[in-house]
Amino acid sequence: MQNRLSELRAERGWTQADLAGEVGVSRQTIISIERGRYDPSLPVAFALAAALDVTVEDIFQPDGASVSHRTG
């Protein structure tokens, strides 16, 4: 899974420790997610999205596929 976590975090001027504190995880967890070594659980993914004021889909995309937004 690809992610834009580092980019979104940097846009806010937050350190990895800042984001970790907002979400309630360790800084190492943020590092692992940003490097693509760890895919977070759904509760952590939603907490990241809430902390960054974006959707989960704004942060995470499947490998090798662009995400298209479907409308009803």
C-alpha positions as CSV (number, residue, x, y, z in Angstrom):
1,M,0.0,0.0,0.0
2,Q,1.3,3.4,-0.9
3,N,0.7,6.5,1.3
4,R,1.1,10.2,1.4
5,L,1.5,10.4,5.2
6,S,4.9,12.1,5.2
7,E,3.7,14.7,2.7
8,L,0.5,15.4,4.6
9,R,2.3,15.6,7.9
10,A,4.9,18.0,6.5
11,E,2.3,20.3,5.0
12,R,1.1,20.9,8.6
13,G,4.7,21.4,9.9
14,W,4.3,18.4,12.2
15,T,7.2,16.1,13.3
16,Q,6.6,12.4,13.3
17,A,6.5,12.7,17.1
18,D,3.8,15.4,16.8
19,L,1.6,13.1,14.7
20,A,2.3,10.1,16.9
21,G,1.1,12.0,19.9
22,E,-2.1,13.2,18.1
23,V,-2.9,9.6,17.1
24,G,-1.8,7.8,20.3
25,V,0.9,5.6,18.6
26,S,4.7,5.6,18.8
27,R,6.9,7.6,16.6
28,Q,8.3,4.3,15.3
29,T,4.8,3.4,14.1
30,I,4.6,6.6,12.1
31,I,8.1,6.0,10.7
32,S,7.1,2.4,9.7
33,I,3.9,3.6,8.0
34,E,5.6,6.4,6.1
35,R,8.3,4.0,4.8
36,G,5.6,1.5,3.7
37,R,6.9,-1.2,6.1
38,Y,3.7,-1.3,8.1
39,D,0.0,-1.1,7.0
40,P,-2.0,0.3,10.0
41,S,-5.1,-1.2,11.4
42,L,-8.4,0.5,10.5
43,P,-8.7,2.3,13.8
44,V,-5.2,3.8,13.4
45,A,-5.9,4.7,9.7
46,F,-9.0,6.5,10.8
47,A,-7.2,8.2,13.6
48,L,-4.5,9.4,11.2
49,A,-7.2,10.8,8.8
50,A,-9.0,12.6,11.7
51,A,-5.8,14.1,13.0
52,L,-4.8,15.3,9.5
53,D,-8.4,16.4,8.7
54,V,-8.4,14.3,5.5
55,T,-10.1,11.0,4.4
56,V,-8.4,7.6,4.7
57,E,-8.4,7.5,0.9
58,D,-6.4,10.8,0.8
59,I,-3.6,9.1,2.8
60,F,-3.6,5.5,1.5
61,Q,-3.7,4.0,-2.0
62,P,-3.4,0.4,-3.1
63,D,-0.1,-0.6,-4.8
64,G,-0.1,-0.3,-8.5
65,A,-3.5,1.2,-8.8
66,S,-4.9,4.7,-8.9
67,V,-8.0,5.1,-6.8
68,S,-11.0,6.4,-8.6
69,H,-13.8,8.0,-6.7
70,R,-17.1,6.3,-7.5
71,T,-20.3,8.2,-7.5
72,G,-23.7,6.6,-7.0
